[in-house]
Amino acid sequence: MSNSSSSISQFLLLPFADTRELQLLHFCLFLGIYLAALLGNGLIIITIACDHHLHTPMYFLLNLSVTDIGCISTTVPKSMANSLWDTRAISYTGCVAQIFSFLFLLTTEFTLLTVMAYDRYVAICHPLHYGTLLGSRACVHMAAAAWASGFLNALLQTTSTFSLPLCHGNAVDQFFCEIPQILKLSCSTAFFRKHGVIVASICLAFGCFVFIVVSYVQIFRAVLRIPSEQGRHKAFSTCIPHLAVVSLLLSTGMFANLKSLSFSSMSLDLVVSFLYSVFPPAVNPLIYSMRNLELKDAMWKLMAGFF
């Protein structure tokens, strides 16, 4: 870390409200969203863990639920605590840890979504080879690769960001620490050094996006060749939730990074960051379980066993 950066002992996060009533409202709203995310994702994790029939087909969804809990736990509790105690502060170390953890989990999640596109492709285009290409060992290896890529990306981006000199104060125009906002505090005038991490993350996301698009082009071509309407509907219904989650995460995440290179609006920053950091972990369990009859049946059986 540079000397200028290490001289900052804390950062000041952007509050959602400046009156006590609105701060408490923000606390209650985020508490509800956070509990919903914990409940939904926790239920998926417990259901898959308890039903051995779901271990292999739902293995990537299990990992996705873990990253969702981690993502929302990295940002929301601190924002809730700041609203409750009427403060804006986060320590320098806490900010570094928050950026690293969030990047680690978010990159892992998007990599898992990319792997899940391949899973859909094999299941629909090569169903007879699914057990061979995506057996339990292959699933573990691909999930491990996703976690490793998330760790390396987070390590490189966090280290690069906090190696820059920070001389424009310590006020972060966001409710949690994120790289585009930290870069605004940097005095570095070298474009590539300052924005290289953002460009690298966009390239990584774009590479995953291209892989997902190519996979779904092949999937849709295969689905349209299915003779029965019921078969086509069933195939499409397994793809729509995945596409919805990918579209939301990719569009808001890339927009959050791209706008930092051009214009910026404080209210727009809050909305976009909320959409890609808080909203997906809360709604993903609902999106994935709505059309997954196997998972819903296992959930009902699990809950019936408790009551």
C-alpha positions in Angstrom: 0.0 0.0 0.0 1.2 3.5 -0.7 2.1 6.1 2.0 -0.8 8.3 1.0 -3.3 5.5 1.2 -2.0 4.2 4.5 -2.3 7.7 6.1 -6.1 7.3 5.8 -7.4 5.5 8.9 -11.1 5.3 7.8 -13.5 6.0 4.9 -16.9 7.8 5.1 -19.6 5.9 3.4 -22.6 7.5 1.7 -25.7 7.4 3.9 -29.1 6.5 2.5 -30.8 9.1 4.6 -30.0 12.2 6.7 -32.9 12.2 9.1 -33.3 9.7 12.0 -36.7 8.5 10.8 -35.5 7.7 7.3 -32.3 6.0 8.7 -34.5 3.7 10.8 -36.7 3.0 7.8 -33.5 2.1 5.8 -32.4 -0.2 8.6 -35.8 -2.0 8.6 -35.9 -2.3 4.8 -32.4 -3.7 4.6 -33.1 -6.0 7.5 -36.1 -7.4 5.7 -34.2 -7.9 2.5 -31.2 -9.5 4.3 -33.4 -11.9 6.3 -35.2 -12.9 3.1 -31.9 -13.6 1.3 -30.6 -15.6 4.3 -33.9 -17.6 4.5 -34.2 -18.3 0.8 -30.6 -19.2 0.1 -30.3 -21.0 3.4 -33.3 -23.1 2.6 -31.8 -24.1 -0.8 -28.5 -25.0 0.8 -30.2 -27.2 3.5 -32.5 -28.8 1.0 -29.7 -29.8 -1.4 -27.4 -30.9 1.4 -30.1 -33.1 2.9 -31.3 -34.8 -0.3 -28.6 -36.8 -1.8 -30.5 -37.1 -5.1 -29.9 -33.3 -5.6 -26.2 -33.3 -4.9 -25.0 -33.6 -8.5 -27.8 -31.9 -10.5 -28.0 -28.9 -8.0 -24.3 -28.7 -7.1 -23.8 -25.4 -8.9 -27.0 -23.9 -7.4 -25.7 -24.9 -4.0 -22.5 -22.9 -4.6 -24.5 -20.0 -6.1 -26.5 -19.8 -2.9 -23.4 -19.7 -0.8 -22.0 -16.8 -2.9 -25.3 -15.0 -2.6 -25.3 -15.2 1.2 -21.7 -14.0 1.2 -22.3 -11.1 -1.2 -25.2 -9.7 0.7 -23.5 -10.3 4.1 -20.4 -8.3 2.9 -22.3 -5.1 2.2 -25.7 -4.9 3.9 -24.9 -5.5 7.6 -22.4 -2.7 7.7 -24.8 -0.3 6.0 -27.5 -1.3 8.5 -25.2 -0.8 11.4 -24.2 2.7 10.2 -27.9 3.7 9.8 -28.8 2.3 13.3 -25.9 4.0 15.0 -26.0 7.2 12.9 -22.5 7.0 11.6 -20.8 6.8 8.2 -17.4 5.4 9.1 -15.7 2.2 8.0 -12.1 1.5 8.9 -9.4 1.4 6.2 -8.8 -2.3 6.8 -12.6 -2.9 6.8 -12.9 -1.2 3.5 -10.1 -3.3 2.0 -11.7 -6.4 3.4 -15.1 -5.4 2.1 -13.8 -4.8 -1.5 -11.8 -8.0 -1.5 -14.7 -10.2 -0.1 -17.3 -8.6 -2.4 -15.1 -9.0 -5.5 -14.2 -12.5 -4.6 -17.8 -13.6 -4.1 -19.2 -11.6 -7.1 -16.6 -12.9 -9.5 -17.1 -16.5 -8.3 -20.9 -16.1 -8.7 -20.6 -14.8 -12.3 -18.1 -17.6 -13.1 -20.5 -20.1 -11.6 -23.3 -18.7 -13.8 -21.1 -19.2 -16.8 -20.4 -22.8 -15.8 -24.2 -23.2 -15.3 -24.7 -22.1 -19.0 -22.4 -24.9 -20.0 -24.4 -27.2 -17.7 -27.6 -26.2 -19.5 -25.9 -26.7 -22.9 -24.8 -30.3 -22.1 -28.2 -31.2 -20.5 -30.2 -30.0 -23.6 -27.8 -30.5 -26.5 -26.0 -33.7 -25.3 -28.3 -35.3 -22.7 -26.9 -38.8 -23.3 -23.4 -37.6 -22.4 -24.5 -35.5 -19.4 -23.4 -38.1 -16.8 -20.0 -38.4 -18.4 -19.3 -34.7 -19.1 -20.8 -33.4 -15.8 -20.3 -36.1 -13.3 -19.7 -35.4 -9.6 -16.0 -35.1 -10.0 -16.3 -32.7 -13.0 -18.7 -30.5 -11.1 -16.3 -30.3 -8.1 -13.4 -29.3 -10.4 -15.4 -26.6 -12.2 -16.8 -25.2 -9.0 -13.2 -25.1 -7.5 -12.0 -23.3 -10.7 -14.8 -20.7 -10.2 -13.8 -20.1 -6.6 -10.1 -19.9 -7.5 -10.7 -17.4 -10.3 -12.8 -15.3 -8.0 -10.0 -15.3 -5.4 -7.3 -14.4 -7.9 -9.3 -11.6 -9.5 -10.2 -10.1 -6.1 -6.6 -10.3 -4.9 -5.3 -8.6 -8.1 -7.9 -5.9 -8.2 -7.8 -5.0 -4.5 -4.0 -4.9 -4.4 -3.9 -2.7 -7.6 -6.5 -0.3 -6.3 -5.0 0.3 -2.9 -1.5 0.6 -4.3 -2.6 3.9 -5.9 -2.1 7.2 -3.9 -5.3 8.5 -2.4 -5.3 12.3 -2.0 -8.9 13.4 -2.6 -10.3 12.9 0.9 -11.9 9.8 2.3 -15.6 10.3 1.4 -16.9 7.3 -0.6 -20.0 8.2 -2.7 -21.5 4.7 -2.1 -23.1 2.8 0.8 -20.3 0.3 0.7 -16.7 0.3 -0.5 -16.3 -0.5 -4.2 -13.4 0.0 -6.6 -14.9 2.7 -8.9 -15.5 5.0 -5.9 -12.1 4.4 -4.4 -10.5 5.2 -7.7 -12.2 8.7 -7.6 -10.1 9.4 -4.5 -6.8 8.6 -6.3 -4.4 11.3 -7.5 -2.9 9.1 -10.2 -3.2 10.7 -13.6 -2.1 7.6 -15.6 -5.3 6.3 -17.1 -4.3 2.7 -17.5 -2.9 2.5 -13.9 -6.0 4.0 -12.5 -8.6 2.3 -14.6 -6.8 -0.8 -15.7 -8.5 -2.9 -13.0 -11.9 -1.8 -14.3 -10.9 -2.5 -17.9 -9.7 -6.0 -16.8 -12.9 -6.8 -14.9 -15.0 -5.7 -17.9 -12.9 -7.9 -20.2 -13.4 -10.9 -17.9 -17.1 -10.2 -17.7 -17.3 -9.8 -21.4 -15.5 -13.1 -22.0 -18.0 -14.9 -19.7 -20.8 -13.1 -21.5 -19.6 -14.3 -24.9 -19.4 -17.9 -23.6 -23.0 -17.7 -22.2 -24.3 -16.2 -25.5 -22.7 -18.9 -27.6 -24.0 -21.6 -25.2 -27.5 -20.3 -25.4 -27.4 -19.9 -29.2 -26.7 -23.7 -29.4 -29.4 -24.4 -26.7 -32.1 -22.4 -28.5 -31.2 -24.1 -31.8 -31.6 -27.5 -30.1 -34.8 -26.6 -28.4 -36.5 -25.3 -31.6 -35.8 -28.8 -33.1 -37.8 -30.5 -30.3 -41.0 -31.8 -32.0 -43.3 -31.5 -29.0 -44.5 -28.2 -27.6 -44.4 -29.5 -24.1 -40.8 -30.5 -24.5 -39.9 -27.1 -25.9 -41.7 -25.4 -23.0 -39.9 -27.5 -20.4 -36.5 -26.8 -22.0 -37.2 -23.1 -22.1 -38.4 -23.0 -18.5 -35.1 -24.4 -17.3 -33.2 -21.6 -19.1 -35.3 -18.5 -18.4 -34.4 -18.2 -14.7 -30.7 -18.6 -15.4 -30.9 -16.0 -18.2 -32.8 -13.6 -15.9 -30.2 -13.7 -13.2 -27.3 -13.4 -15.7 -28.9 -10.4 -17.4 -29.5 -8.6 -14.2 -26.1 -9.2 -12.7 -24.2 -8.5 -15.9 -26.1 -5.3 -17.0 -26.0 -3.6 -13.6 -22.4 -4.7 -12.8 -21.0 -3.5 -16.2 -22.9 -0.3 -16.1 -21.6 0.4 -12.6 -18.0 0.0 -13.9 -18.6 1.8 -17.2 -20.2 4.9 -15.7 -17.2 5.4 -13.5 -15.1 6.1 -16.6 -17.5 8.8 -17.8 -20.4 10.4 -15.9 -21.6 9.8 -12.4 -24.7 10.6 -10.4 -24.9 9.9 -6.7 -28.5 8.7 -6.8 -27.8 6.6 -9.9 -24.8 5.1 -8.2 -27.0 4.0 -5.2 -29.7 2.5 -7.4 -27.3 0.6 -9.7 -25.2 -0.7 -6.8 -28.4 -1.8 -5.0 -29.5 -3.7 -8.1 -26.3 -5.7 -8.4 -25.2 -6.1 -4.8 -28.4 -6.4 -2.8 -31.3 -7.3 -5.1 -29.9 -10.5 -6.8 -29.1 -12.4 -3.6 -32.6 -11.8 -2.3 -34.5 -12.7 -5.5 -32.3 -15.5 -6.9 -33.8 -18.2 -4.6 -37.3 -17.2 -5.8 -36.3 -17.2 -9.4 -34.6 -20.6 -9.3 -37.1 -22.4 -7.2 -40.2 -21.1 -9.0 -39.8 -23.4 -12.1 -37.7 -26.1 -10.5 -40.2 -28.8 -9.5 -37.6 -31.2 -8.2 -36.2 -28.6 -5.9 -39.7 -27.4 -4.7 -40.8 -31.0 -4.0 -37.6 -31.6 -1.9 -38.2 -28.3 0.0 -41.8 -29.3 0.8 -40.6 -32.7 2.0 -37.9 -31.1 4.2 -40.4 -28.6 5.7 -43.0 -31.4 6.2 -40.4 -33.3 8.2 -40.0 -30.4 10.7 -43.8 -29.9 11.3 
